[in-house]
Amino acid sequence: MNTRRKNRLYLIVAILIGLGLATALVMYALRSNIDLFYTPGEIINGKGAAQEKPEAGQRLRVGGMVMPGSVKRDPQTLRVSFKLYDANGVVSVSYEGILPDLFREGQGVVAQGVLEPGNLINAKEVLAKHDEKYTPPEIEDAMKQNHKRPADAYQPAQGGQS
């Protein structure tokens, strides 16, 4: 093989290795930016046939109904805590900021944030469901499956802890 062909071959191999490395780095960077959607029951019991539970520190979106009587506001700051429920469980959400105008008890919301130990979501963003006419298909399916019981079913018994 002459020198010119050998140099071309080395150049092509170097370009392919560079493209492969760049693709791998982009995929690795994007992997950490994925926010998976969960319902409160899926956080507690696991998601799918494998019953995979999210890990503490994982970024996620959780959609559910705001439990009546669970909204607690700090009078000195913008910190708000509330509980989200579905037919299979309840999770706590802590958020610091201004809530959407349509946020209220018994309303469907999606909280985006980080899962902390003890099934607490430290939310960075809270979105209130604004209209009954359109719901993303994944949320609509989850709500049909999970929101069959009223909020009263999740209230602790008298004398119990919340």
Legacy VTK file of the C-alpha trace (Angstrom):
# vtk DataFile Version 3.0
C-alpha trace
ASCII
DATASET POLYDATA
POINTS 162 float
0.000 0.000 0.000
1.408 3.355 -0.934
1.810 6.249 1.510
-1.103 8.285 0.133
-3.641 5.479 0.621
-2.279 4.740 4.080
-2.702 8.395 5.124
-6.297 8.457 3.791
-7.098 5.281 5.706
-5.688 6.782 8.931
-7.700 9.976 8.358
-10.960 8.056 7.798
-10.379 5.885 10.876
-9.607 8.989 12.993
-12.798 10.720 11.761
-14.934 7.647 12.544
-13.439 7.334 16.030
-14.023 11.060 16.635
-17.655 10.826 15.488
-18.247 7.787 17.682
-16.721 9.513 20.698
-18.737 12.704 20.090
-21.973 10.691 19.758
-21.236 8.800 22.976
-20.564 12.040 24.885
-23.775 13.666 23.597
-25.843 10.619 24.554
-24.262 10.557 28.025
-25.008 14.264 28.539
-28.621 13.894 27.397
-29.177 10.890 29.654
-28.889 13.057 32.762
-31.437 15.572 31.420
-34.295 13.121 30.966
-37.230 13.680 33.306
-39.421 10.589 33.550
-43.137 10.844 34.329
-44.466 9.002 37.372
-47.700 8.905 39.302
-47.590 8.837 43.133
-48.438 5.127 43.102
-45.584 4.387 40.689
-43.105 6.192 42.946
-44.176 4.090 45.925
-44.852 0.711 44.266
-42.686 0.832 41.144
-43.385 1.345 37.462
-44.096 -1.244 34.795
-43.864 -5.003 34.912
-40.409 -4.850 36.527
-41.761 -2.589 39.328
-38.805 -0.205 38.933
-38.822 2.503 41.594
-37.094 5.841 41.091
-33.976 6.438 43.184
-33.423 9.305 45.588
-31.754 12.153 43.727
-33.422 11.276 40.418
-35.075 14.060 38.432
-38.668 13.288 37.560
-42.128 14.630 36.866
-44.978 13.440 39.053
-48.609 13.986 38.193
-51.536 13.614 40.521
-54.325 15.367 42.357
-53.652 17.847 45.171
-55.027 16.287 48.329
-57.685 18.465 49.993
-56.452 19.907 53.292
-52.780 19.167 52.579
-51.605 22.570 51.300
-49.362 24.260 53.898
-47.866 27.702 53.200
-44.980 29.293 55.084
-46.082 32.852 55.983
-42.523 34.273 55.842
-41.416 32.755 52.511
-42.894 31.467 49.279
-42.407 27.847 50.416
-45.460 25.630 49.944
-45.856 21.956 50.744
-48.712 19.730 49.655
-49.532 16.111 48.933
-50.286 14.520 45.575
-52.394 11.384 45.428
-53.737 8.805 43.043
-55.541 5.507 43.598
-52.321 3.772 44.652
-50.493 6.198 46.898
-49.594 9.608 48.229
-46.343 11.579 47.940
-45.345 14.897 49.501
-44.196 17.850 47.409
-42.215 20.864 48.601
-41.997 23.926 46.344
-40.594 27.395 46.758
-42.012 29.975 44.397
-45.241 31.381 43.073
-47.801 28.709 42.291
-49.891 28.881 39.109
-53.209 30.753 39.362
-55.154 27.549 38.703
-53.471 25.635 41.546
-55.972 24.526 44.174
-56.908 21.526 46.281
-58.518 18.712 44.327
-56.918 19.952 41.088
-54.621 17.898 38.871
-51.013 19.124 38.806
-47.639 18.039 37.505
-44.603 18.762 39.695
-41.147 18.587 38.186
-38.201 18.182 40.521
-35.912 15.826 42.399
-36.965 12.827 44.473
-35.682 13.044 48.044
-35.635 10.198 50.605
-39.034 9.470 52.138
-41.002 9.980 48.892
-40.631 13.760 49.053
-40.460 15.654 45.770
-38.390 18.848 45.945
-40.134 20.600 43.045
-38.502 23.199 40.832
-41.686 23.749 38.811
-45.392 23.125 39.378
-47.840 23.083 36.477
-51.587 23.205 37.048
-53.943 21.429 34.713
-55.782 24.190 32.894
-58.440 22.524 30.829
-60.352 19.262 30.784
-60.471 19.191 26.977
-56.803 18.378 26.351
-54.543 16.158 28.374
-51.331 14.547 27.111
-52.032 10.855 26.374
-49.607 9.484 28.985
-51.171 11.595 31.740
-54.714 10.810 30.597
-54.009 7.058 30.687
-52.412 7.294 34.127
-55.337 9.319 35.470
-57.893 6.852 34.102
-56.085 3.971 35.800
-55.160 5.647 39.054
-57.825 8.195 39.991
-60.695 5.902 40.829
-60.949 6.549 44.555
-61.870 9.857 46.228
-59.325 11.846 48.231
-61.065 10.776 51.459
-59.662 7.276 50.973
-56.169 8.637 51.686
-56.949 10.567 54.843
-55.302 9.040 57.921
-57.534 7.524 60.568
-58.360 9.642 63.613
-55.394 9.670 65.984
-53.017 8.541 63.212
-50.104 10.526 61.889
-50.094 12.145 58.471
LINES 1 163
162 0 1 2 3 4 5 6 7 8 9 10 11 12 13 14 15 16 17 18 19 20 21 22 23 24 25 26 27 28 29 30 31 32 33 34 35 36 37 38 39 40 41 42 43 44 45 46 47 48 49 50 51 52 53 54 55 56 57 58 59 60 61 62 63 64 65 66 67 68 69 70 71 72 73 74 75 76 77 78 79 80 81 82 83 84 85 86 87 88 89 90 91 92 93 94 95 96 97 98 99 100 101 102 103 104 105 106 107 108 109 110 111 112 113 114 115 116 117 118 119 120 121 122 123 124 125 126 127 128 129 130 131 132 133 134 135 136 137 138 139 140 141 142 143 144 145 146 147 148 149 150 151 152 153 154 155 156 157 158 159 160 161
